[in-house]
Amino acid sequence: MTESKRRVVTETERRAIVWDTIERLAFRPNPPASWLGIYAKTLRRLWGEEAIWNRLGLDHEFIVTFLNLKCSYFIESESKYNISFAHDSSDCLYWRNHVDPEFLSKASLHNTVGKYPSQQMNELRRDVESVLNGMLFHPRCHTHLEDLGIKHVQLDQEKGGLKLHEVRIGGGIENPYVFLFHLRYQFCLVHTDARRDERLYLVDLFENAIRNKDSTVTARDLFSFQGGNN
């Protein structure tokens, strides 16, 4: 057995591999139309509302009605995009983010090499959970909407509705599809169970995909979409 095969891959290395693998499997759609279409169809369903959008494009906007918030975005590539939040009735800008790959960030300097180590598969689920926390559920660098002065009608706490503080908008997300997907989760305030179920579904999905050495995770599987083709 060679030295490289005997070497134990560190936790940081494993999680870097998992992060890159998850992005490659599910968040680099080519072409993006189907991904954005299913995103549109399932977005409000997770929020406990009826679907109203059939499609979203690369340059589009959507309304978070219970926050009176308009999200506008323009995706130029999988590493270059703009996104902003504004009051949907006045266009008063709350927050804007630009991601430009021509300039360095700490994340852009990190390269992952190789596949997840088969001899450490017992650590995989924990690694997937940690990566998804940082990627989607609780980004390390984030802004709370309440800090931007955004107010909303308080959801029913007795029925499990979450507080506005639970919305964490990531400021260091370089992939636009990851950013849109994390908004889908962050704006799910209807009930703690909805967030819990989404988390468990995604952890299971990516753990199985990595174990099975899948080449992709389809948008239908990512969004748990059972609808038709239209």
Secondary structure, 3 states (H helix, E strand, C coil): CCHHHHCCCCHHHHHHHHHHHHHHHHCCCCCCHHHHHHHHHHHHHHCCCCCCCCCCCCEEEEEEHHHCEEEEEEEEECCEEEEEEEECCCCCEEEEEEECCCCCCCHHHCCCCCCCCHHHHHHHHHHHHHHHHHHHHCCCCEEEHHHHCCCCCCCCHHHCCCCHHHCEEECCCCCHHHHHHHHHHHCCCCCHHHHHHHHHHHHHHHHHHHHCCCCCCCHHHHCCCCCCCC
